[in-house]
Amino acid sequence: MHVGNARYVKREDLPEAVPVFPLSGALLLPGGQLPLNIFEPRYLAMFDAALAGDRLIGMIQPALGEAGEGTRPALSTVGCLGRITSFAETGDGRYIVSLSGVCRFRAVEEVGEGHPFRTFRFMPFMTDLSGDDDELAVDREALLRVFRAYLDANKLEADWDSVERAGNLTLVNSLSMMSPFGPAEKQALLEAPDLKTRAETLIAITEIHLARDFGDSDTILQ
């Protein structure tokens, strides 16, 4: 996986621990781009530390249905590492940042007491680094059909020339990240074991939302 000026191929290319940014409803996937507007002091400090180090941040959602304790909410076990590939300061104390997805990870153990932000040891999903996902296994026709149906139902437009040029990996991960679904659906897309399953999950979630919001999904998808 080549991200920005760095290349991540094996476990040794990654740190043992990474600071994490808990954000509900946010989805970062390998190869994707996630813009962030940082303004809380503890997360400004976290990005300062990352910029001074390996530029890696772990995006992770709060655990669904678990409150945790005080300012340290329970977190989902799976997140995605992102490398800071774009950074700008504003005049009012905020950071405008873009994270580029490196690989998914499983949080193992919280470490690093004494910082205003949280840090976890983690295990990376090595298949994300190897690029072994089978893009040809994706049912591209079904994915585009449900995507077009969603756009039509919501009276939205898309740059279809760009969509047609995108490879299946870019298409599936970009549509998953852009999808307007809730935290549970976003976590399901993140944790899908491979690209084919993620595409199938995205299709199923979209069909459910179309049926719920607009009636018979079979009619809409024709």
C-alpha positions in Angstrom: 0.0 0.0 0.0 1.5 3.3 -1.1 0.1 6.3 0.7 1.5 9.8 0.3 5.2 9.6 0.6 5.2 6.3 2.5 4.9 2.7 1.6 3.3 0.1 3.9 3.9 -3.5 3.0 4.6 -5.5 6.2 3.9 -5.2 9.9 7.3 -3.6 10.6 6.3 -0.6 8.4 3.7 0.4 11.0 4.2 1.5 14.6 3.3 -0.7 17.6 0.7 1.8 18.8 -1.4 4.6 17.3 -3.4 7.5 18.6 -7.1 7.0 17.8 -9.8 9.5 16.9 -13.3 8.3 17.9 -15.9 9.7 15.6 -19.3 8.2 15.2 -20.6 7.8 11.6 -17.1 8.4 10.0 -15.8 5.7 7.7 -12.3 5.5 6.4 -11.2 2.6 4.1 -7.9 1.7 2.6 -7.2 4.0 -0.4 -10.0 6.4 0.6 -9.7 10.1 1.5 -11.4 11.4 4.6 -11.5 15.2 5.3 -11.6 16.3 8.9 -12.1 19.6 10.7 -10.2 19.4 14.0 -11.0 21.9 16.8 -11.0 20.2 20.2 -7.8 20.8 22.1 -7.1 17.1 22.8 -7.4 16.2 19.1 -5.3 19.2 18.1 -2.7 17.8 20.4 -3.1 14.4 18.9 -2.6 15.7 15.4 0.4 17.7 16.5 2.0 14.5 17.9 1.2 12.5 14.7 2.7 15.3 12.5 5.8 15.2 14.6 6.0 11.4 14.2 4.8 8.9 11.6 1.7 10.9 10.6 -0.7 7.9 11.3 -4.1 8.3 13.1 -6.5 5.5 13.8 -10.1 6.4 12.9 -12.6 4.4 15.0 -16.2 4.6 16.0 -17.5 4.6 19.6 -18.9 1.1 20.4 -22.5 0.8 19.4 -24.8 0.7 22.5 -21.9 0.9 25.0 -21.5 4.1 27.1 -18.0 3.6 28.5 -16.7 5.8 31.4 -16.7 9.6 31.5 -14.7 11.1 28.7 -13.4 7.7 27.6 -16.2 6.0 25.7 -16.1 2.3 24.8 -14.8 2.0 21.3 -15.4 -0.4 18.5 -12.7 -3.1 18.1 -12.1 -2.4 14.4 -11.0 0.9 12.9 -8.8 2.1 10.0 -5.4 3.7 10.0 -5.1 6.9 8.1 -2.0 8.9 7.1 -2.1 12.7 7.2 -1.6 13.6 3.5 -3.0 17.1 3.6 -2.8 19.7 6.4 -3.7 23.3 6.8 -4.2 25.7 9.8 -7.0 28.2 10.0 -6.8 31.6 11.6 -9.2 30.5 14.3 -7.2 27.6 15.8 -8.6 24.7 13.7 -6.8 22.2 11.6 -8.2 21.1 8.2 -6.8 17.7 7.5 -7.2 14.9 5.0 -6.5 11.3 6.0 -5.6 8.7 3.4 -6.6 5.2 4.3 -3.8 2.7 4.9 -5.3 -0.5 6.4 -7.9 -1.6 8.8 -6.8 -2.6 12.3 -8.1 -4.4 15.4 -7.5 -2.5 18.7 -5.8 -4.7 21.2 -4.8 -2.8 24.3 -5.0 0.9 25.4 -1.6 2.4 26.3 0.0 5.8 26.6 -1.5 7.2 29.8 -0.7 10.9 30.4 -1.8 12.2 27.0 -5.1 14.0 26.5 -5.8 11.6 23.6 -6.1 7.8 23.6 -3.5 5.4 22.1 -3.9 1.7 21.3 -1.7 -1.2 20.4 -3.2 -2.8 17.4 -3.1 -5.6 14.9 -3.3 -4.5 11.2 -5.4 -6.3 8.6 -2.5 -7.5 6.5 -4.6 -8.3 3.5 -5.2 -4.6 3.1 -1.5 -4.0 2.8 -0.9 -6.8 0.4 -3.6 -5.7 -2.1 -4.8 -9.3 -2.5 -8.5 -8.3 -2.7 -10.1 -9.8 -5.8 -11.7 -6.9 -7.7 -13.1 -9.2 -10.3 -15.3 -10.9 -7.7 -17.4 -7.7 -7.3 -20.7 -7.7 -9.1 -20.1 -4.3 -10.6 -23.4 -4.3 -12.6 -25.5 -4.9 -9.5 -23.6 -2.2 -7.5 -24.1 0.4 -10.2 -27.7 -0.5 -10.6 -28.5 0.1 -6.9 -26.3 3.2 -6.9 -28.2 4.6 -9.8 -31.6 3.7 -8.2 -30.5 5.5 -5.0 -29.5 8.6 -6.9 -32.8 8.6 -9.0 -34.9 8.1 -5.9 -33.2 11.0 -4.1 -33.1 13.2 -7.3 -29.3 13.4 -7.2 -26.7 13.4 -10.0 -23.3 11.8 -10.4 -20.3 12.2 -12.6 -20.8 9.0 -14.5 -17.7 9.3 -16.6 -15.6 9.2 -13.4 -17.7 6.3 -12.1 -17.2 4.3 -15.2 -13.4 4.9 -15.1 -13.0 3.8 -11.5 -11.8 0.4 -10.7 -13.9 -1.9 -8.5 -11.7 -1.3 -5.4 -12.0 2.5 -5.7 -15.7 2.3 -6.6 -16.7 0.0 -3.7 -14.7 1.8 -1.1 -15.6 5.3 -2.3 -19.3 4.5 -2.4 -19.1 2.9 1.1 -17.4 6.0 2.5 -19.8 8.4 0.8 -22.9 6.5 1.8 -25.3 8.4 4.1 -26.0 5.5 6.4 -25.7 5.3 10.2 -22.9 4.1 12.4 -24.0 0.4 12.5 -24.1 0.2 8.7 -20.8 2.0 8.4 -19.2 -0.4 10.9 -20.6 -3.4 8.9 -19.0 -2.0 5.7 -15.7 -1.5 7.5 -15.6 -5.0 9.0 -16.6 -6.8 5.7 -13.9 -9.5 5.3 -13.2 -8.7 1.6 -14.1 -6.4 -1.2 -16.8 -8.7 -2.6 -18.5 -9.0 0.7 -18.3 -5.2 1.2 -20.0 -4.6 -2.2 -22.7 -7.1 -1.3 -23.2 -5.5 2.1 -23.5 -2.0 0.5 -26.0 -3.3 -2.1 -28.1 -4.9 0.6 -28.1 -1.9 2.9 -29.0 0.4 0.0 -31.9 -1.8 -1.0 -33.2 -1.9 2.5 -33.2 1.9 2.7 -34.8 2.3 -0.7 -37.6 -0.1 0.3 -38.1 1.6 3.6 -38.1 5.2 2.3 -39.5 4.8 -1.2 -41.6 1.6 -1.2 -41.0 -1.5 -3.4 -37.3 -1.6 -4.1 -37.8 -4.2 -6.9 -39.8 -1.5 -8.8 -37.2 1.2 -8.1 -34.3 -1.0 -9.2 -35.9 -1.9 -12.6 
